[in-house]
Amino acid sequence: MADTGTAPPPALTGAQLAASWTAPLSTRDRYVVDAAGDRFKLKSGNWAGAQGTWQGSGDVGDVANHQAGQMSHNIPLGLDRKPIAQILADFHALGLNSIRLPFANALVHDTSVVPDSAVTANPQLKGKTPLQVLDAVVAALTADGFAVILNNHTTSYRFCCGLDGNERWNSGQSTQQWIDDWVFLAKRYQADKRVVGADLRNEVRRDTWNDPNWGWGNDHDLNKALEEAGNKILQANPDMLVIMEGINWQGIPTDITPHGRPTLTPVATLSNTLIRSDKLVYAAHFYGYTGPNHTGATGTGETHDPRYEEFTPAQLAQVVDDQALFVTRSGQHFTAPVWISEFGAAGRGDIDARERAWFTHFTDILVRNDTDFAIWPLVGWTDANGTPQDNWAMVNYGANGARLGVMDAGDWRATDWNKLVNAPGRTGRIAPATRWNMLNLDHSDYNVSTTMLAKPDWSPGNRKGNCPDGQRVTGLARSSGRGLCTDAGQPARASGAWTVVTDERYVTGGDWASGYNKLQCPDRTFAVGYSVSGNAMAALLCAPATASLPTTGRVLWFDRGDNRPATGGSTASDWAPGNYKGQCTDGEYLAGVAHTWRWNHGGVPDALLCRPLA
């Protein structure tokens, strides 16, 4: 490698990488951790190709009609040019520990055999379907110590990402088919614990007529679709990380119409809750030529909004935090790891000075924030003259297998790349952290309890919210049906039946909300769910504790304003904007809810009975 002033990353062998971590992966606070609870920072790259490279016009069999003149035959690029073991050795040399593998839904159903020419350097793959080739690639990667994250990049094999028929998870297919494909893959790789994650959908964006949304409850609701798919995956394979990108684009890109790139900003007030709350990772993409309100287009679709590469370093750091990295703040309902699962820049050939400066500033942000990352893309081709056909690729291979990569002289990105993969960061054991998770009953049931998912409907005709097993209800919103769960100081749950409370039969200790209807859990139980009719309280769901719980407590009113604790408990984030919220402290359990139909209160919750945990 050329003298860059920054040493290249140490190249681990497959055996060394495999010995350095134990699958499966999960999360604690803002960190991904391995099975031993040690930090596993995702230092990843995108090995593209299985998502398709055809650009959507002309003969699909003509290589000129494929991205950068590179025809993948719908399998990971480079298998025609280099034995897979040598490709993986180059990934080790880059300092990677994980690979994002984009794929198309079409691949799951494709029974055609890849041409022999697509696997010239790997003859053992001749006669296989694209899915069988993916199987072999996954097996080789995980045997060599890499963590593999599958990424649903496209529906068809058409190259992403514009108005290409791949805009949403249900573009060209139903939501159910999309979920079925994910469940199929989750089960297919269940025995290989180093297949660690499902990146649910790439760059969800507007199609010709409609925007995706976050929380409207319809068939364009990304928040809803991600949760449904994530929970089905976890039911099929509880070991998987579930990775969710936000909305990549909304609106029509003209200077006179609303438009923008929400990314993860909606998560601030409507985050996701899974049946395994230690499996959620959020993801975001950043490229210098795009912007928070800029499509990245030149000409048609271009606006006068700034691109990311036009921001000062301080402005760029702020906008990246606003759009994505705020999610890593501890102690909030949205707290989770954030994986920048795509970013990149052109390395060799004509150099764009602004893009080069942006890459330096952006990698500085990743270093400063100790952020998980995945560069785009890993593999490309060189032409007959040895020139990269896609100069964004980190490693390029000639038809004869000759390599030209970032680890070879002449690629200006080497300094920034080595800075990034060698950056100091949090290592070692990550202590378990308290969690807070939203329940969102805006439109339908919100059942994220594996216990209750296996049981009949406990409050027929009403919308129900059930906390993940191991958490309890700690807060309610007054007029929206939203709630907050936590595991702070969680009492151990007994094995007995859960109790549905619809009246005042369990009220003890006197009338704690005179003139109000009261739903109170039986003594020695705590609220783990609730149901509403409209926004009016219908029932509480109470789980038994293994030990006695204090029956003294306090009444917390929130009928005239927010009443949340000053510290702890997701207090620096709003989980029900525009509604009054009541929330017990982290050292209390919710034992009851008071409501009334008098004074036009509409039966919504007005007060909580909060009792100490000890």
C-alpha positions, 0 to 999 in steps of 0.5 A, a space after each residue: 500500500 502507498 504511504 498514507 500516513 495511517 497504517 493499514 488494518 491488521 489482516 486477520 485470518 478467518 480462524 482469528 476472526 472466528 475466534 474473536 467473537 461468538 454468535 449470535 449477536 444482540 444489543 445492549 443500549 447503543 451497542 451490538 454485542 456478541 453472545 458473551 456480551 462483548 462489543 461487536 462493532 459492525 465493520 462491514 462492506 456491501 458485497 453487491 450483485 445478488 440484488 441484480 445489476 441490470 439498469 432497466 432498459 435494453 437487452 438484459 443479456 447485454 453487459 452494456 446495460 448493467 451497472 458500470 458495465 458489470 453483469 452479476 448474473 444475480 449473484 455476488 460480483 467477482 465469482 467469475 474472476 477470483 476464487 472465493 477464498 481469495 476474495 474473502 482474504 481481500 475482505 480480511 485485508 480491508 479490516 472487515 468483520 461483517 458483510 452486508 449481502 444485498 439480494 432481490 426477492 426474485 432470487 428466492 424464487 428463481 429456479 434458473 441455473 447461473 451460466 458457467 461463465 458467471 462462476 468461472 473462477 469457482 467451478 464448484 458453483 456450476 449448475 447452481 441457482 442464484 439462491 444456491 450460489 448465495 447459500 455457498 457464499 454465506 457458508 464460505 463467509 461464516 466459515 471464515 469468521 465473518 458475520 453475515 447480514 442479509 439485505 432485501 435490496 430489491 424486489 426484481 433484479 433491476 438495479 436500485 435506486 430510483 423510479 425502478 419498481 423497487 421503491 417499497 417492500 410491496 412494490 411488485 409484490 404483496 406485503 405478505 409475500 415479502 414477509 414470507 420470503 424473509 421467514 423462508 430465509 430466516 429458517 433457511 439459515 437458522 442453523 448458521 448462527 453467524 448469519 446474524 441479521 435481517 436488513 429488512 428493506 433498502 432505501 424505501 422511497 416514493 414511487 411515481 404516485 405515492 409516498 411511504 409514510 411512518 405511522 399512518 396504519 395503511 399499506 404504505 406505512 413503513 413503520 408498521 411493515 417493518 414491525 410485522 416482518 421483524 416479529 415474524 422473523 424473530 418467531 421463526 429465528 429468535 437469534 436474528 438482529 432485525 435491522 430497520 432503515 427509515 424513509 429514504 425519500 418522500 415528495 416530488 423533488 421540485 423547488 415548489 413541492 414538499 420533498 425530503 429525506 426523513 431517514 430516521 427522524 420519525 423514530 424520535 416520536 414513533 420508534 419500533 418495539 419487537 418481541 425481542 427488544 434486544 434485537 433491534 438495530 436502526 440503519 441509515 445511508 449517506 452519500 456526499 452527492 445527496 442531501 437531507 432534501 436533495 435526491 442526488 440527481 443532476 438535471 431532472 429531479 434536481 433542486 436547489 437544496 444543499 447536498 451533504 458535500 456542501 455542508 461545513 464539517 460542523 453542519 454535516 455533523 449536526 445533520 447526520 446527528 439529526 437524521 440518524 445518530 440521535 437514536 444512539 442516545 441512552 435511556 430513550 424509547 428509541 435507543 438502539 445501535 445505528 448502523 450506517 449501512 451504506 456510504 462511499 465515494 469514488 477512489 481512482 480516476 477523476 477525483 471530485 474535490 468536494 466528494 473527497 472532502 466529504 468522505 474525510 469529514 464523514 468518516 471523521 464523524 463515524 470515528 468520533 461517534 464510534 459508529 457501526 458502518 458498511 462501505 458501498 460497494 466491496 467488489 467491482 471489475 477492472 477493464 482490459 486496461 486495468 481501470 476500475 469500471 466502478 471506481 467506488 468499489 473497494 476491490 476490483 478484479 480483472 478478467 484474469 483475477 488481477 486485483 486493484 484495491 484500496 489496499 494497493 497503491 494509488 487510492 486516495 481513500 486509503 488514509 480515511 479508510 484506515 483511520 476508520 477501521 483502526 479507530 479507537 472505540 468501545 470494546 469489551 463487555 457491555 453491561 446490560 442496560 435498562 430499556 424503555 419501549 413504546 406501545 402504539 395503539 394508534 390504529 390496531 393491536 400492538 402485541 409484542 409479548 410472545 406469551 400473549 401471541 400464543 394465547 387467544 384474544 384477551 380483550 375482544 373488540 378492543 385495541 390491545 397493547 402488550 409489553 415485550 416479555 420481561 417488561 411492564 407498563 410504566 406510562 400511558 398517554 391520555 388520549 392516544 392509546 400509546 403507552 411506555 414499557 420498561 424493564 427497570 427493576 423488573 420484578 420476577 414474573 411467576 408462572 401463574 395465569 395473567 389476569 384481565 381486569 375490566 372492573 373494580 373487583 380488585 381495588 384494595 387500600 381504599 378509594 384512591 381516585 374518588 368518583 373515577 372508574 378504576 382498573 386495578 391489578 390484583 395484589 402481587 401483580 403488575 400491569 403488562 398490557 392494556 386495551 382501549 375502545 377508541 381511546 377509552 380504557 377497556 381493560 388492564 392485563 396483569 402478570 403475577 410476581 414471584 414475591 410480594 409487591 408493596 401495596 402502598 403507593 401514590 396517585 399520579 394525575 395527568 388529566 391537565 398536563 404531562 406528569 412524568 419523572 424528572 429523570 430516567 424513564 425516557 424523559 428526554 423523548 416524547 412517545 405520544 406527541 400532543 397528548 398528556 402523559 402519565 408515567 411512574 418512576 423507574 422504581 415503581 410499578 403500575 398497579 392501576 388506572 383511573 378514568 371517567 366518562 364525566 365532564 367530557 373526559 371520554 373514558 381516557 386514562 386520567 390517573 395512574 396508581 404507582 406503587 414502589 417495587 421495594 
